[in-house]
Amino acid sequence: MDYKIFKCIFLRWLRIFTKNSKDCTPAFNDSWVKTRSVLNKNFKKYMEMFPKDSEFEYMFTYGKSGTCPSTQIKTFPSSGFYVLRSGWDPQSTVLIHSNNVSLKLGDSSHNQLDNGTFELYRNGRNFFPDSGVCAYMAEDNEKVMELRRWFRQTKAHNTMVLGKTADHEETGTENINKAAGTLLLFEEKDEYQLIVTENQGYSNFKHRRSIFYVKQPQDFFVLVDEGFGTATGYAKLYFHLCDGKSVDNVLLDKEEFGAHTTFDDSNNLLIRTFGEASRNLIFKEFDGRISYQTDRKYEHRKSYAVVMRKPDNNPVRYITVLYPVDSATGPVIKGQFVNTGNEDKVSVNVTINKKLYNLSYSLNKRR
């Protein structure tokens, strides 16, 4: 295998250093987190294979020697993985976005129906961990298959689904039926980094997710989620927060269409979602689950959906702000769309404590 290809495949999975934590690799699809000690055994092997690669040396030595890898956007369109990060030390921020490319979506597939999902790490904490696996195939055991289907379903991930009603529907009934994720745009600017992906998950409904990583004066993320197509029904934007051990540290903010965390180490997150002025939002608490083993056991966690009715061909559009805070009592956050549903352009205004951020892009420039 070509050295550059090998290196890219491997670096796709490199994660933020987290001491005494299992959050060293993502748990997308049928996978599970790897401990840092396991990764280090691999880094040692790769150093021996490529002794002149100073980035492998940096990873193996926990940054004590070697060259620190770049913090530029990492894109892997063929497999559907994208990485935004602030650095490579334990205090860094990392967002991993997954937008699968797969022809196999049945129960036996290792690819889950999770196009558009993401995980967000900050200072060693995973605020949006994937739901996990819980169970492998057992075709002769319906209870086991019910577990597997729950964890595979689209709404068990941090992404958008299309439903017939405003409520949470039966397991699997809102699943996407196609995983053909595409990268539309990525940009590196002084003010922010940007990636734009989409997936035609349903024959008549397409989900596009734009992720702005604003870095000045404080880093935070803005997600712009849009649903295009002739479909009618209800768009539902799902969020699954932290793990089962952190249930008491996650508070849902129904009136603000969001949530916040209350950890006592000043490493917290404030989440707020906004729609277009003409659209009403509905907040629906959801019984989330998380399981990183295949022992058919799981923990409950805090999850919710922000629901928007789609009565016609016009798109549905959301703005979600993910804002790191010491505590959630301070920031006042507002978000609004500046443009009016142009499928090739996005322009939003986000205000945080009266400071205005205008975030925009145009796909026309790329065509």
C-alpha positions in Angstrom: 0.0 0.0 0.0 1.2 3.5 -0.8 2.7 5.2 2.2 0.6 8.4 1.9 -2.6 6.3 1.6 -1.7 4.3 4.6 -1.0 7.3 6.7 -4.3 9.0 5.7 -6.3 5.9 6.6 -4.7 5.7 10.0 -4.8 9.4 10.8 -8.5 9.4 10.2 -8.9 7.7 13.5 -6.4 9.7 15.6 -8.2 11.3 18.5 -7.6 13.9 21.1 -5.3 12.7 24.0 -7.4 11.9 27.0 -5.7 10.7 30.1 -7.5 7.8 31.9 -10.3 7.9 29.4 -11.6 5.5 26.8 -12.5 8.3 24.4 -9.5 7.8 22.2 -11.4 6.5 19.1 -15.0 7.1 18.0 -17.7 4.5 18.3 -19.4 5.1 15.0 -21.1 2.1 13.3 -20.4 -1.4 14.8 -17.2 -0.4 16.7 -16.1 0.5 20.1 -13.7 2.9 21.8 -10.1 2.0 22.1 -7.9 2.8 25.1 -4.9 5.0 24.7 -2.6 2.2 25.7 -3.9 0.0 22.8 -3.3 2.9 20.4 0.2 3.4 21.7 1.1 -0.2 20.9 0.1 0.6 17.3 2.0 3.9 17.2 5.1 2.0 18.2 4.7 -0.4 15.3 4.1 2.4 12.9 7.2 4.3 14.1 9.2 1.1 13.3 7.6 0.9 9.9 8.1 4.6 9.1 11.0 5.8 11.3 11.2 9.2 9.5 7.6 10.1 10.2 7.9 12.6 13.1 4.1 12.8 13.5 3.9 9.1 14.5 6.7 9.9 16.9 4.7 12.8 18.4 1.7 10.5 18.9 3.7 7.7 20.5 5.6 10.0 22.9 2.4 11.9 23.9 3.9 15.0 22.3 7.2 15.0 24.1 9.1 14.7 20.8 8.4 14.7 17.1 6.2 17.0 15.1 2.7 18.0 16.1 0.2 17.1 13.3 -1.7 20.0 11.7 -5.0 21.4 12.9 -6.3 22.0 9.4 -9.5 20.3 8.4 -9.1 16.6 7.7 -11.5 15.3 5.0 -12.0 11.7 3.9 -14.9 11.9 1.4 -14.6 8.3 0.2 -15.3 6.9 3.7 -17.3 9.9 4.9 -15.3 11.2 7.9 -14.4 14.8 8.7 -12.3 16.2 11.5 -12.2 19.7 13.0 -9.8 20.3 15.9 -8.1 23.0 17.9 -5.0 21.0 18.8 -3.5 17.7 19.9 -3.2 18.0 23.7 -5.6 16.8 26.3 -7.3 20.2 26.6 -8.1 20.4 22.8 -11.4 20.5 21.1 -12.3 17.9 18.4 -15.4 17.4 16.4 -15.7 14.3 14.2 -18.4 14.3 11.6 -19.6 11.1 10.0 -21.5 10.9 6.7 -21.3 7.3 5.5 -20.9 5.9 2.1 -22.3 2.4 2.0 -24.5 0.1 -0.2 -25.2 -2.2 2.7 -27.8 -0.9 5.3 -29.5 -4.1 6.4 -29.4 -5.5 10.0 -26.3 -7.4 9.4 -24.3 -4.5 8.0 -21.6 -3.0 10.2 -22.6 0.5 8.8 -25.2 2.1 11.0 -27.9 4.4 9.5 -26.2 7.5 11.0 -25.4 9.8 8.1 -24.8 13.4 9.4 -23.9 12.4 13.0 -21.0 13.8 15.0 -19.1 13.5 18.2 -17.7 16.5 20.1 -14.8 16.3 22.5 -13.5 19.1 24.7 -10.9 19.0 27.4 -11.2 15.2 27.6 -15.0 15.1 27.8 -17.2 13.6 25.0 -20.3 15.7 25.0 -22.0 13.9 22.1 -20.8 10.3 22.2 -22.3 7.9 19.7 -25.0 5.5 21.0 -22.8 2.5 20.3 -23.7 -1.1 19.3 -25.2 -3.1 22.3 -25.8 -6.3 20.3 -24.6 -8.1 17.2 -26.8 -10.3 14.9 -29.0 -13.0 16.4 -31.6 -13.7 13.8 -33.4 -16.4 16.0 -33.7 -14.0 19.0 -36.2 -11.2 18.4 -35.3 -9.4 21.6 -31.7 -9.2 20.7 -32.6 -8.0 17.2 -34.9 -5.3 18.7 -31.8 -4.1 20.6 -29.6 -4.1 17.5 -32.2 -2.3 15.5 -32.6 0.4 18.2 -28.9 1.2 18.2 -28.7 1.1 14.4 -31.6 3.4 13.7 -31.0 6.9 12.4 -32.7 8.7 15.3 -30.3 7.1 17.8 -27.6 9.4 16.4 -26.9 13.1 16.4 -28.6 13.8 13.1 -31.9 14.5 11.3 -34.8 12.2 10.4 -38.1 12.7 8.6 -41.2 11.3 10.2 -45.0 11.3 9.7 -45.9 12.8 13.1 -44.3 15.1 15.6 -43.8 12.3 18.1 -41.1 9.7 18.4 -42.2 6.9 16.1 -41.5 3.2 16.3 -38.0 1.9 16.1 -36.7 2.1 12.5 -39.7 3.6 10.9 -38.0 6.9 10.3 -34.7 5.4 9.1 -32.9 6.8 6.1 -32.8 4.3 3.2 -29.7 5.5 1.5 -26.1 6.3 2.7 -24.4 8.2 -0.1 -22.8 11.0 1.8 -21.1 13.7 -0.2 -18.8 16.6 0.6 -20.0 19.8 -0.9 -17.5 22.3 0.5 -14.7 22.9 3.0 -13.0 26.2 3.8 -10.2 27.4 6.0 -10.5 31.1 7.1 -9.0 33.2 9.8 -12.3 33.5 11.5 -13.6 29.9 11.2 -13.3 26.5 9.5 -16.3 25.1 7.6 -17.4 21.8 6.2 -20.6 21.2 4.3 -21.9 17.7 3.6 -25.2 16.2 2.5 -27.0 12.9 2.1 -30.1 12.0 0.1 -31.3 9.7 2.8 -34.9 9.5 1.5 -36.1 9.5 -2.1 -37.8 12.8 -1.6 -35.8 14.4 1.3 -32.2 15.4 1.5 -30.3 16.4 4.7 -27.5 19.0 4.4 -25.3 19.8 7.4 -23.0 22.8 7.5 -20.5 22.9 10.5 -18.8 26.2 11.3 -16.0 26.0 13.8 -15.6 29.6 15.0 -12.2 30.1 16.7 -12.1 33.8 17.7 -12.4 35.2 20.3 -13.6 31.9 21.8 -14.0 28.7 19.9 -17.6 27.3 19.4 -19.6 25.5 16.8 -22.6 26.4 14.7 -24.5 23.7 12.9 -26.8 24.7 10.1 -29.2 21.8 9.2 -31.4 21.9 6.2 -33.9 19.5 4.7 -34.7 19.8 1.0 -37.3 17.9 -1.1 -40.9 17.4 -1.9 -41.6 15.3 1.2 -44.1 16.4 3.7 -44.2 15.5 7.4 -42.0 16.4 10.3 -38.2 17.0 10.4 -36.7 15.9 13.7 -33.2 17.0 14.8 -31.8 14.6 17.4 -29.2 15.2 20.0 -27.8 12.6 22.5 -25.7 14.0 25.4 -22.9 12.5 27.4 -23.1 9.0 28.9 -25.2 7.1 31.4 -23.0 8.2 34.3 -23.6 11.9 33.5 -27.4 11.9 33.5 -27.6 14.3 36.5 -25.1 16.7 34.8 -27.3 17.2 31.7 -30.3 19.5 32.0 -32.8 19.9 29.1 -33.9 23.4 28.4 -37.3 22.9 26.7 -38.2 26.6 26.4 -34.9 27.4 24.7 -34.9 24.2 22.5 -31.6 23.0 23.9 -29.7 21.8 26.9 -26.7 22.5 29.1 -24.3 20.6 31.3 -23.5 21.2 34.9 -20.1 19.5 35.6 -18.2 21.0 38.5 -14.9 21.2 36.6 -15.9 24.3 34.6 -15.9 22.2 31.4 -19.5 22.5 30.2 -21.5 23.1 27.1 -24.6 25.2 26.2 -26.8 24.1 23.3 -29.4 26.2 21.6 -31.4 25.6 18.5 -33.3 28.1 16.3 -35.5 27.9 13.3 -36.7 30.3 10.8 -39.1 33.0 12.1 -42.0 31.6 10.2 -41.6 28.1 11.6 -42.7 26.8 15.0 -40.3 24.4 16.8 -41.4 21.6 19.1 -39.2 20.2 21.8 -39.5 16.4 22.4 -37.5 14.7 25.2 -36.2 11.2 24.1 -35.1 8.2 26.1 -31.6 7.9 25.0 -29.3 4.9 25.3 -25.6 4.2 25.2 -23.7 0.9 25.0 -20.1 0.3 23.9 -20.1 -3.4 24.3 -22.0 -6.2 22.6 -23.2 -7.8 25.8 -26.8 -6.6 25.2 -26.7 -4.2 28.1 -27.0 -0.4 28.0 -27.4 2.7 30.1 -30.0 5.5 29.8 -28.9 9.0 29.0 -30.4 12.4 28.2 -31.6 12.9 24.6 -34.1 15.1 22.7 -35.4 16.1 19.3 -36.2 19.6 18.0 -39.1 19.0 15.6 -40.3 21.2 12.7 -43.3 20.6 10.5 -42.7 20.4 6.7 -46.0 21.0 5.1 -44.8 21.6 1.5 -41.8 21.7 -0.8 -40.1 24.5 1.0 -37.0 23.5 3.0 -36.8 23.1 6.8 -33.8 24.9 8.3 -32.2 24.9 11.8 -29.4 26.8 13.5 -27.7 25.1 16.5 -25.1 26.7 18.6 -22.7 24.5 20.6 -21.0 26.9 23.0 -18.4 25.9 25.7 -18.9 27.6 29.0 -17.7 27.4 32.6 -21.3 27.4 33.7 -24.5 27.9 31.7 -25.8 30.9 33.7 -24.0 33.6 31.6 -24.2 33.6 27.8 -27.3 34.9 25.9 -27.4 33.3 22.5 -29.5 34.1 19.5 -29.5 32.8 16.0 -31.3 33.8 12.8 -31.2 33.2 9.1 -30.3 36.1 6.9 -31.1 34.6 3.5 -34.4 32.9 2.6 -34.0 29.3 1.7 -31.7 29.5 -1.3 -30.4 25.9 -1.8 -27.0 27.1 -2.9 -26.3 29.7 -0.2 -26.4 30.0 3.6 -26.1 33.2 5.7 -26.8 33.2 9.4 -26.3 35.7 12.2 -25.4 34.3 15.6 -25.3 36.7 18.5 -23.5 35.8 21.8 -23.7 38.3 24.6 -24.4 41.0 22.0 -21.4 40.1 19.8 -22.5 39.4 16.3 -21.1 36.6 14.1 -22.1 36.5 10.4 -21.4 33.1 9.0 -22.0 32.4 5.3 -21.0 30.5 2.2 -22.0 30.0 -1.4 -21.9 26.7 -3.3 -22.1 28.7 -6.6 -18.5 29.6 -6.2 -17.5 26.0 -6.3 -19.5 25.0 -9.4 
